[in-house]
Amino acid sequence: MKVFEVGGCVRDELMGVMPKDRDWVVVNSSPAEMEQNGFKPIGKDFPVFLHQETKEEYALARTEKKSGKGYKDFTFYFDSSVTLEEDLQRRDLTINAMCKDLDGNIIDLFGGREDIQKQIFRHTSNAFSEDPLRALRLARFKTYEHLKDFKIAQETVVLLKEIAISNELSSLSADRVWMETFKALSCPHTANFFESLVEHGLLNPWFVGLKNISIDGVSPEHKWIEMQRVNNFQLCSDLPVPKSFQRGIELFKLILDFVDCSETKDKIAFIESMNFPRNHEALIGLCELKILKPHRKDLEKISNTVMSINFSQLADFHGNTVSEKKQFLYHEALKSIL
């Protein structure tokens, strides 16, 4: 068996960037031999193993043949006759199709080093268009600091168009699309992801609500809230957005409604719905967004006032009287600052 470090970690090393994790490919081996050498099998569709000490992933060299729609419908071949070149050829981009042997020698069969120098994303083979997920991954690569200025080779643009008009993006799972989106939101140049989707017509069906692009804030949640705001909260309604993101949007809308409101009674109702005792940190954090920064001091004052209210006295009331008394407490505490 022969072992090679492979993929994005090799690319990053060549670019002077510390890889976040490492992947390995094993040539001339078998599942039985891998287990005999202490590797733990974890792959479902094809043999992937965890190193017993480093917990890094080692995959047997494999080839694949598309057998249906989407990114899952592939038949994999992974016997010991599969060569390193065959394995590398199936990878998405030339810059991700390089590997390094245990002596530190770089194997670059498809011009990945040259494309790094030229700052070009180029597909390794026409198999790129068989996997629609690769279109989203390519858009996500542009959110990385060291890849943000890369251009897409014209021949790869052609394949992106093929994916866009094939309707194969609809075959992707909503979970996988959200995972790519979340990763893009977690990177420093998030706007590049959405701009690439628009530029290459990759909106249908998951991003049909994408009309405007605006990134604000640092956290993925805040970036997502701003993207929703500029798209009238109509973006990606079919994606499994986490509850924390959904709650953030609800609180953001309540703040906007409060700011636009002029009646004291209505303002108090919005403040009560915000639930400062429970959501204080999230509410004040939302004021880091540019559109809410002018209102931060007012919200902090309201928060401090609400947090000082003694709600324990509500225990002496029952039924509708609790709500009435609660409204009274809010009104008495806030009437001087609203």
Disulfide bonds with the S-S distance in Angstrom:
none
